[in-house]
Amino acid sequence: MTYDAAIIGAGPAGLTLAGALARAGLSVALIDPADAGTLADPPDDGREIALTALSRELLTHWRQWPLLAPDEITAMHEAQVFDGDAPVPMSVRAPDGAEALGWMVSNRALRRIAYQAAADATGIDWHLGRRARGLERGPDGARVRLDDGRTLDARLVVAADSRFSEARRMAGLSARHRDFGRSMLVCRMRLERPRPGIAWECLDYGQTLALLPLGGDLASVVITLPSAEIARLQALSAEDFARETAERYRGRLGAMRLEGGRHVYPLVGVCPDRLVADRFACVGDAAIGMHPITAHGYNLGLRGIGMLVPRIRAAAETGGDIAAPALLADYEREFQAISRPLYLATQSIVRLYTDDRPPARLLRRVGLRFGGGFAPFRQILAHSLAGREVAPPLPLRVIGRLLSVRRPGLPTG
């Protein structure tokens, strides 16, 4: 069986790429151990994703956003960042004229619409219930060996199988892992005193707390602690957990009530040294595994696909090689120019805001006070989240370039 592209991994990134390439007229093989029923109706994993305006535009372009029900989308109009017990947060609001600062959508819903949009496209062969067990690459093509012994030939193989990608390893691409020694507990809770449309990040001493609005009095609670402490929280009764969580939020939200289950994820960052090889490329979490503190992971994944698809489509339309070394190198260069600075900056933020020594506490407090009191800085953050162009003063333009806040155009694929 011969294809233009073989994609390993049917998470949101793999499904989105498969649908985009199929609609561009390419033949695609999609490989994943899950079955069609699980992809069509994914289990709830407790995670809520903060989407930027650019991500919403990309999802609309790829025919996914219209598949969401209105009650699956919550607009976020303000983000507040607290340091420790500081009573006043740094606040970032949606820019004037912007519809919102961002939108909250569950990971379950994003997985569902990615599958639905891909299933509606023609040109995808689904190799579900299967794993890739071998990879051979040559100058003219690549071959993927499945766990049932069958082989698939393709001009391009793409890894979309998580930050711990086996496909990336089979291609011989190394990656640097950073185990933060902490775990993240996520759950949904009802609040006595909700904050509609407002997201919180509390960079507390010994813990990190986040609160993501989900409409009405419902919110997603995210608690990051050493893994042993997270295990203790997970083992508490629902009532004891709710009482302790309310105390962790310093009573600002009143009484809290657990809705549904608690989900735990170890925190490990992954930065591949290379994203491409002969006839091979990485997308999504296989291309960069971010710490969730800055909410960049899913948005970066979509942005990377938005860089790769137009290049492949342009090559296909002109009869060129969709896996030409120069094409893949261009994609790698553009994506890493954005993702690596964000990855390194996120690592620095995590190091600083999990350091409870007095000098670090002082630096943390000063940094947030500066950000809260310096309007141009807040404007850059707000405009970049809302996906709008902004012309800041010259020193801030330099900062903006370093932080890669410039918004690219939409892809043509």
C-alpha positions as CSV (number, residue, x, y, z in Angstrom):
1,M,0.0,0.0,0.0
2,T,1.5,3.3,-1.1
3,Y,0.5,6.8,0.1
4,D,1.7,10.4,-0.1
5,A,1.8,10.6,3.7
6,A,1.7,8.1,6.5
7,I,0.8,9.7,9.9
8,I,1.6,7.8,13.1
9,G,-0.8,9.0,15.8
10,A,-4.5,9.9,15.7
11,G,-4.5,12.5,18.5
12,P,-5.7,16.0,17.6
13,A,-2.5,16.9,15.8
14,G,-2.4,13.7,13.6
15,L,-6.1,13.9,12.8
16,T,-5.9,17.6,11.9
17,L,-2.9,17.0,9.6
18,A,-4.6,14.0,8.0
19,G,-7.8,16.0,7.3
20,A,-5.9,19.0,5.9
21,L,-3.7,16.8,3.6
22,A,-6.6,14.7,2.4
23,R,-8.6,17.8,1.5
24,A,-5.5,19.0,-0.4
25,G,-5.9,15.9,-2.6
26,L,-3.2,13.8,-1.0
27,S,-3.5,10.1,-0.1
28,V,-3.0,9.5,3.7
29,A,-2.5,6.5,5.9
30,L,-3.4,7.2,9.6
31,I,-2.0,4.7,12.1
32,D,-3.2,4.5,15.8
33,P,-3.9,1.8,18.4
34,A,-7.3,3.2,19.2
35,D,-10.5,2.0,17.5
36,A,-12.9,4.2,15.6
37,G,-15.4,4.2,18.4
38,T,-12.9,5.6,20.9
39,L,-11.8,8.3,18.4
40,A,-15.4,9.3,17.6
41,D,-16.3,9.5,21.3
42,P,-13.1,10.0,23.3
43,P,-13.2,9.5,27.1
44,D,-13.1,12.5,29.3
45,D,-9.5,13.2,30.4
46,G,-10.3,16.2,32.5
47,R,-8.2,18.6,30.5
48,E,-9.4,22.0,29.3
49,I,-7.5,23.8,26.5
50,A,-7.1,27.6,26.3
51,L,-7.2,28.5,22.6
52,T,-5.9,31.7,21.1
53,A,-7.7,33.6,18.3
54,L,-5.2,32.3,15.8
55,S,-6.0,28.7,16.9
56,R,-9.7,29.4,16.5
57,E,-9.1,30.7,13.0
58,L,-7.0,27.6,12.1
59,L,-9.7,25.2,13.5
60,T,-12.3,27.1,11.5
61,H,-10.2,26.9,8.3
62,W,-9.8,23.1,8.9
63,R,-13.6,22.7,9.3
64,Q,-13.4,21.8,13.0
65,W,-14.6,24.8,15.0
66,P,-18.2,24.7,13.5
67,L,-18.5,21.2,14.8
68,L,-18.5,22.4,18.4
69,A,-21.7,23.0,20.2
70,P,-22.2,26.5,21.8
71,D,-22.1,25.0,25.3
72,E,-18.7,23.5,24.6
73,I,-17.1,26.9,24.2
74,T,-16.4,29.4,27.0
75,A,-15.0,32.8,26.2
76,M,-12.2,34.1,28.4
77,H,-12.1,37.9,28.7
78,E,-9.4,38.4,31.4
79,A,-6.4,36.5,32.9
80,Q,-5.2,37.3,36.4
81,V,-1.8,36.1,37.7
82,F,-1.2,36.1,41.5
83,D,2.1,35.7,43.2
84,G,1.9,33.8,46.5
85,D,-0.3,35.7,49.0
86,A,-0.3,39.0,47.0
87,P,-3.8,40.4,47.2
88,V,-3.6,42.2,43.8
89,P,-2.9,40.2,40.6
90,M,-1.4,41.2,37.3
91,S,-4.4,41.5,35.0
92,V,-4.5,41.1,31.3
93,R,-7.8,41.9,29.5
94,A,-9.0,41.4,26.0
95,P,-7.9,44.3,23.8
96,D,-10.5,46.9,22.7
97,G,-12.5,45.5,19.8
98,A,-11.5,41.9,20.4
99,E,-14.2,39.4,20.9
100,A,-12.3,37.7,23.7
101,L,-8.9,37.0,25.1
102,G,-9.2,33.3,24.3
103,W,-11.6,30.4,24.5
104,M,-11.8,27.3,26.7
105,V,-12.7,24.0,25.1
106,S,-12.3,20.6,26.6
107,N,-9.6,18.3,25.2
108,R,-12.3,15.7,24.7
109,A,-14.3,18.0,22.5
110,L,-11.2,18.9,20.5
111,R,-10.3,15.3,19.9
112,R,-13.9,14.6,18.8
113,I,-14.1,17.4,16.3
114,A,-10.6,16.6,14.9
115,Y,-11.8,13.0,14.2
116,Q,-15.1,14.1,12.8
117,A,-13.5,16.6,10.3
118,A,-10.9,13.9,9.3
119,A,-13.6,11.3,8.9
120,D,-15.5,13.6,6.6
121,A,-12.5,14.0,4.3
122,T,-11.9,11.5,1.4
123,G,-8.4,10.1,0.8
124,I,-7.6,8.7,4.3
125,D,-7.0,5.0,4.9
126,W,-7.5,4.3,8.6
127,H,-5.2,1.7,10.1
128,L,-6.7,1.6,13.6
129,G,-6.0,-0.9,16.3
130,R,-2.5,-1.0,14.9
131,R,1.0,0.2,16.0
132,A,4.0,1.2,14.0
133,R,6.8,-1.3,14.8
134,G,9.4,-0.4,12.3
135,L,10.5,2.5,10.0
136,E,12.8,2.4,6.9
137,R,13.7,5.5,5.0
138,G,15.5,6.1,1.7
139,P,16.0,8.8,-0.8
140,D,12.8,8.0,-2.7
141,G,10.4,7.0,0.0
142,A,9.8,5.5,3.4
143,R,8.2,2.3,4.7
144,V,6.3,1.8,7.9
145,R,6.0,-1.8,9.3
146,L,2.8,-2.4,11.4
147,D,2.5,-4.8,14.3
148,D,0.4,-7.2,12.1
149,G,3.3,-7.6,9.7
150,R,1.9,-5.4,6.9
151,T,4.0,-2.6,5.4
152,L,2.9,0.9,4.2
153,D,5.0,2.9,1.7
154,A,4.8,6.7,1.7
155,R,6.7,9.7,0.4
156,L,6.5,11.2,3.8
157,V,6.1,9.8,7.4
158,V,4.9,12.1,10.1
159,A,5.2,11.5,13.9
160,A,2.1,12.7,15.8
161,D,2.2,10.2,18.6
162,S,2.9,12.3,21.8
163,R,5.9,14.0,23.4
164,F,7.3,10.5,24.1
165,S,7.1,9.7,20.4
166,E,8.2,6.2,19.5
167,A,8.1,7.2,15.8
168,R,10.6,10.0,16.5
169,R,12.8,7.5,18.2
170,M,12.6,5.1,15.2
171,A,13.7,7.9,13.0
172,G,16.8,8.4,15.1
173,L,15.9,11.9,16.3
174,S,17.0,12.6,19.9
175,A,15.2,14.8,22.4
176,R,15.9,16.4,25.7
177,H,13.6,15.6,28.6
178,R,13.0,17.7,31.7
179,D,11.2,15.9,34.5
180,F,9.9,18.6,36.8
181,G,9.4,16.2,39.7
182,R,5.8,17.4,40.0
183,S,2.4,16.2,38.9
184,M,-0.7,18.1,37.8
185,L,-4.2,17.2,39.1
186,V,-7.1,18.5,37.0
187,C,-10.8,18.4,37.8
188,R,-14.0,20.4,37.4
189,M,-15.6,22.1,40.4
190,R,-18.7,24.1,41.2
191,L,-17.9,27.5,42.9
192,E,-19.9,29.4,45.5
193,R,-18.3,32.6,44.2
194,P,-17.5,32.1,40.5
195,R,-15.4,34.4,38.3
196,P,-17.2,34.3,34.9
197,G,-14.8,34.8,32.0
198,I,-11.8,35.2,34.2
199,A,-8.9,32.8,34.3
200,W,-6.6,32.6,37.3
201,E,-3.0,31.5,37.7
202,C,-1.8,31.5,41.3
203,L,2.0,31.0,41.5
204,D,1.9,30.2,45.2
205,Y,4.6,29.0,47.5
206,G,5.0,25.3,47.2
207,Q,2.2,24.9,44.7
208,T,0.8,26.3,41.5
209,L,-2.9,26.7,41.1
210,A,-5.0,27.6,38.0
211,L,-8.7,28.2,37.6
212,L,-10.2,28.1,34.1
213,P,-13.8,29.4,33.6
214,L,-16.2,26.9,32.0
215,G,-19.5,28.9,32.2
216,G,-21.8,29.6,35.1
217,D,-20.4,28.4,38.4
218,L,-18.4,25.6,36.8
219,A,-14.6,25.9,36.5
220,S,-11.6,23.7,35.8
221,V,-9.2,23.5,38.7
222,V,-5.5,22.7,38.1
223,I,-3.3,21.9,41.1
224,T,0.5,21.3,40.6
225,L,2.4,19.8,43.5
226,P,5.1,17.2,44.2
227,S,3.8,13.9,43.0
228,A,3.5,12.4,46.5
229,E,1.3,15.3,47.6
230,I,-0.9,14.9,44.5
231,A,-1.4,11.2,45.2
232,R,-2.6,12.2,48.7
233,L,-5.1,14.7,47.3
234,Q,-6.4,12.1,44.8
235,A,-7.0,9.7,47.6
236,L,-9.2,12.1,49.6
237,S,-12.9,11.8,49.7
238,A,-14.8,14.2,47.4
239,E,-15.9,16.3,50.4
240,D,-12.4,16.5,52.0
241,F,-10.8,17.2,48.6
242,A,-13.3,20.1,48.0
243,R,-12.7,21.5,51.5
244,E,-8.9,21.4,51.1
245,T,-9.0,22.9,47.6
246,A,-11.1,25.8,48.8
247,E,-8.5,26.5,51.4
248,R,-5.7,26.3,48.9
249,Y,-7.5,29.1,46.9
250,R,-7.5,31.1,50.2
251,G,-11.3,31.1,50.3
252,R,-11.5,33.6,47.4
253,L,-14.0,31.3,45.6
254,G,-16.1,30.4,48.6
255,A,-17.2,26.7,49.0
256,M,-16.3,24.4,46.2
257,R,-17.9,21.1,45.1
258,L,-16.2,18.4,43.0
259,E,-18.0,17.6,39.7
260,G,-16.7,14.3,38.1
261,G,-13.4,12.7,38.4
262,R,-9.9,13.7,39.3
263,H,-7.1,13.2,36.7
264,V,-3.4,13.3,37.3
265,Y,-0.6,13.9,34.8
266,P,3.2,13.8,35.6
267,L,4.9,17.0,34.3
268,V,7.7,16.3,31.8
269,G,8.9,18.7,29.2
270,V,10.4,17.4,25.9
271,C,12.4,19.4,23.4
272,P,13.6,17.4,20.3
273,D,17.0,18.4,18.9
274,R,15.7,17.9,15.4
275,L,12.1,17.8,14.0
276,V,12.9,16.3,10.5
277,A,15.0,13.7,8.9
278,D,15.0,12.1,5.4
279,R,11.3,11.6,4.5
280,F,10.2,12.3,8.1
281,A,8.8,15.1,10.2
282,C,7.3,15.7,13.7
283,V,4.2,17.6,14.5
284,G,2.2,18.4,17.7
285,D,3.6,17.2,21.0
286,A,6.1,15.0,19.1
287,A,7.6,18.4,17.9
288,I,7.6,20.1,21.3
289,G,6.3,19.0,24.7
290,M,5.6,22.1,26.7
291,H,5.0,22.6,30.5
292,P,1.3,23.7,30.7
293,I,2.0,26.8,32.9
294,T,1.9,29.1,29.8
295,A,-0.8,27.2,27.9
296,H,1.2,27.1,24.7
297,G,1.2,23.3,23.9
298,Y,-2.0,22.8,21.9
299,N,-1.7,26.2,20.2
300,L,1.9,25.6,19.1
301,G,0.8,22.2,17.7
302,L,-1.8,23.9,15.5
303,R,0.6,26.6,14.5
304,G,3.2,24.0,13.4
305,I,0.6,22.2,11.2
306,G,-0.3,25.5,9.8
307,M,3.3,25.9,8.7
308,L,3.8,22.4,7.3
309,V,0.5,21.9,5.3
310,P,1.0,24.9,2.9
311,R,4.5,23.7,2.0
312,I,3.3,20.2,1.2
313,R,0.3,21.4,-0.7
314,A,2.4,23.8,-2.8
315,A,4.9,21.1,-3.6
316,A,2.1,18.7,-4.6
317,E,0.4,21.3,-6.8
318,T,3.6,21.9,-8.8
319,G,4.5,18.2,-9.1
320,G,7.4,18.6,-6.6
321,D,8.6,16.4,-3.8
322,I,6.4,16.8,-0.7
323,A,9.3,15.6,1.5
324,A,12.1,17.4,-0.2
325,P,15.0,18.1,2.3
326,A,14.7,21.9,1.7
327,L,10.9,21.9,2.3
328,L,11.3,20.0,5.6
329,A,14.3,22.1,6.7
330,D,12.2,25.2,6.1
331,Y,9.4,23.9,8.2
332,E,11.8,22.9,11.0
333,R,13.5,26.3,11.0
334,E,10.3,28.3,11.1
335,F,8.7,26.2,13.8
336,Q,11.8,26.0,16.0
337,A,12.3,29.7,15.8
338,I,9.0,30.1,17.6
339,S,8.9,26.9,19.8
340,R,12.4,26.8,21.2
341,P,12.4,30.4,22.7
342,L,9.0,29.7,24.2
343,Y,10.2,26.3,25.6
344,L,13.2,27.9,27.2
345,A,11.3,30.9,28.5
346,T,8.7,28.5,30.0
347,Q,11.5,26.5,31.7
348,S,12.8,29.7,33.3
349,I,9.3,30.7,34.5
350,V,8.8,27.3,36.0
351,R,12.2,27.4,37.8
352,L,11.6,30.9,39.2
353,Y,8.0,30.3,40.3
354,T,8.7,27.0,42.0
355,D,11.7,28.5,43.9
356,D,10.5,29.6,47.4
357,R,13.8,31.0,48.6
358,P,13.7,34.7,49.7
359,P,15.6,36.1,46.7
360,A,13.4,34.3,44.3
361,R,10.3,35.4,46.1
362,L,11.4,39.0,45.8
363,L,12.2,38.7,42.1
364,R,8.8,37.0,41.5
365,R,6.9,39.8,43.3
366,V,8.9,42.6,41.5
367,G,8.4,40.9,38.1
368,L,4.6,40.7,38.5
369,R,4.4,44.2,39.9
370,F,6.3,45.5,36.9
371,G,4.0,43.6,34.5
372,G,0.9,44.8,36.3
373,G,2.0,48.4,36.3
374,F,3.5,48.7,32.8
375,A,0.5,49.0,30.4
376,P,2.5,48.4,27.1
377,F,3.7,45.0,28.4
378,R,0.1,44.0,29.2
379,Q,-1.0,45.3,25.8
380,I,1.5,43.0,24.1
381,L,0.3,40.0,26.0
382,A,-3.3,40.8,25.3
383,H,-2.9,41.5,21.6
384,S,-0.8,38.4,21.1
385,L,-3.4,36.2,22.8
386,A,-6.2,37.8,20.9
387,G,-4.3,37.3,17.6
388,R,-4.1,41.0,16.7
389,E,-1.3,43.0,15.4
390,V,0.2,45.7,17.6
391,A,2.9,48.3,17.1
392,P,4.6,48.7,20.5
393,P,7.5,51.1,21.3
394,L,10.9,50.0,19.9
395,P,12.2,48.3,23.1
396,L,9.1,46.2,23.3
397,R,9.3,45.3,19.6
398,V,12.6,43.6,20.4
399,I,11.0,41.8,23.3
400,G,8.0,40.8,21.1
401,R,10.3,39.4,18.5
402,L,12.2,37.4,21.1
403,L,8.9,36.0,22.4
404,S,7.6,35.4,18.9
405,V,4.3,37.2,19.4
406,R,4.0,38.1,15.7
407,R,0.9,36.5,14.2
408,P,1.3,34.7,10.9
409,G,-1.3,34.6,8.2
410,L,-3.6,31.6,7.7
411,P,-2.3,28.6,5.7
412,T,-3.7,27.9,2.3
413,G,-3.9,24.2,2.9
